[in-house]
């Protein structure tokens, strides 16, 4: 289950009150959703600021930061987005054995 996911976020949209100061730096909890289908731009899901239980229960609006796109996969979990925005067919990840030849070396 290997994939490479490319993401882009708008740093101007990060709410300063959601930044957590830790011992080794500052952090922002985010949630990434991978949808079954791509949008019109070839993106496969949004990146949002994680919500607390109270925010979810009160139906508070989500803060969208950007989008994600699967750019490579071994074909075992999700399909990669193609450059023209259409999903590529999942290819099997079979390794083909080298062909035997009659050379003595």
Secondary structure, 3 states (H helix, E strand, C coil): CCEEEEEEECHHHCCHHHEEEECCEEEECEEECCCCCCCCCCCCEEEEECCCHHHHHCCCCCCEEEEEEEEEECCCCCCCECCCCCECCCCCCCCCCCCCCCCCC
